[in-house]
């Protein structure tokens, strides 16, 4: 799968077909009814992807039967991120670092503060998973440098399009396809901003016959979600098996694998991590699959490979995964509360005063990050740290 970046957009969730409205993951002011698929202004001008993925899926399903939702989402996003720069007003969505430089600066200051209080260990590495255009890293590294922190820079990214943009922003970076090739010596300062939500989810649905995996079928005219034919009770803990027909339970094996590897590295090498994404911090049911294209919500089954497919991140499960490796979870808090606790309002005001002609844009951008009705509440920040590292600012001791 491509680890190209995705993330926040001013669009909210599309309906997960046959499962009711998905919870909003991406904020959109004045959005339409959740069941209505809106169309972005630039969709008609986009060229079709090479070797149309929808046609490939249709042939595959016709030959072998329905494919899993996990496969559908994984291959669709791999195609999507490999073929474009999805960010900005001409793309499909915009992420927090592109909205306000305050975001990246506070991430950098948080990491620098922990590094200082941990005794300034060397060597030290800044690692970002899915770094987009490199904007967050550029802002964070500038803030770190003010406190004498100049880490080696590592990006986990496979999109050639995004690598070119990252090279312009952070030319000293080294690139990796996954976490395995990261240095095994030295403390790690890790950031994963709107990275995990693009990893493919697996869904189990309670049918009249029992629990089944949610699959994707082709009717000859459209892709539709269906229940598979194999019993899946063994994939669920006993306390979650009793549920009404139609109940959907969602998991993300890829996110769990990433956090498992990352937590193990922090325990052995030292360091800390920030995982920032839209999601929830307690077990829940229901599909959260959604799609965005052209800053508008669209049907996730309409054009595989041509829209950004995401799902809300299950922070409760990820905390359990990290702690299973003896890694400390510093806490999971709302993004707005975290940024405000780190002095975000004062920094935004200072930037506005320094650039009066841009003051409105600067202040409204920061407001968008912290407003509970926009990104402030749904987006969460989870802090992880090695056992011997200090507590992190902005978190209640866990």
Secondary structure, 3 states (H helix, E strand, C coil): CCCCCCCCCCCCCCCCCCCCCCCCCCCCCCCCCCCCCCCCCCHHHCCCCCCCHHHHHHHHHHHHCCEEHHHHHHHHHHHHHHCCCCECCCCCECCHHHHCHHHHHHHHHHHHHHHHHCCCCCCEEEEEECCCCCHHHHHHHHHHHCCCCCCEEEEECCCHHHHHHHHHHCCCCEEECCHHHCCCCCEEEEEEECCHHHCCCEEEEEECCEEEEEEEEECCCCEEEEEEEEECHHHCCHHHCCCCCCCEEEECHHHHHHHHHHHHHHHHHCEEEEEEEEEECCCCCCCCCEEEECCEEECCCCCCCCCEEECCEEHHHHHHHHHCCCCEEEEEEEHHHHHHHCCHHHHHHHHHHHCHHHHHHHHHHHHHHHCCCCCCCCEEEEEEECCCCCCCCCCCCC
